[in-house]
Amino acid sequence: MPCYFFYMNDGSSVRDAEGTELPDIYAAQDQAIRTSGEILRDRGAKFWNGTEWKLEVTDESDQVLFVLRFSAEEKLDPGTS
């Protein structure tokens, strides 16, 4: 079973040293979406500061297979309705 590595970068890189064995690239894409959702949930208000972060997925030879990019910026003044 192929091994996929999930690297998060939000200005500082978090390397996946272990990788995850998954049946194919479609399972890796599904895992990337789930992982991104967990990261977004855990970042809370910090996600809204406009800083872009990305999740790169590579194969065992460190070839980038796909990248998910995220950023959000709050434009409303929280004190107004």
N, C-alpha and C positions, 0 to 999 in steps of 0.2 A: 504494500500500500504506500502511495507517495506521501512524503512529508512536506508540509507547508509551514512557512514562518511568517508571523504577523508582527510587523514593526510599526510602532506608533512614534510619530514625530510632531511635537508641538513647540518647536524651538530647541528642545533637547530630545535626543533620540532614546527610545526604550527598545532595546533589541530583544528579540525572542530567541533565546539560546537553545531551547528544547525542541521547538516545532510541534506540530500536531499532525498525526497521521490521519488522512482522510481519503475516501475512495477516489475522488476526482476533483477537478477544478470547480465544478458546480457546487460541490459540498464545501470547498474552500471559500467560494463566494458567499454562500449562505452563512458560514461561520464568521466571515468578515463583517457582514451586516449585523449579526447578533452581537459580536464583540464591539462594534462601533456604537450600537444602541446602549450597551452597558456602560461604555465610556462616557457617552453623552449624559446618561442618567447620573452617573457618579460625579461628573464635573459641575453639575448644578449651575449656579450663577456665573461661575468662571467661564462657562462656554460662551456667554453673551458679550465678552470683551472684544470681539472682533479678530482675535488671533486665529489664524488658520492652523489646523492640524490635519494630519493625514495618517492613514493606515495603509502601509504597503504590504503586499503579500508576495513572497518569493518562493521559489522551489528550492530543492536541495542544493542546486548549483549556484544559489544566490541570484538567479535571474528574476527580475521583477515581472510578475504575471499580471497584476492589476493594482490600482491605487484608488482609494476612496478619500476624498477631500471634504473637509467640513470647516465652516466658519459661520458665525452669527454675530450680528451687531444690533443691540437694542437702540432704537431711535426715539422712543417715546420717553418723555420725562415722567418718572414714576409718581411724581407728586400731582400730576394732572389727570383729569378724567376725560 
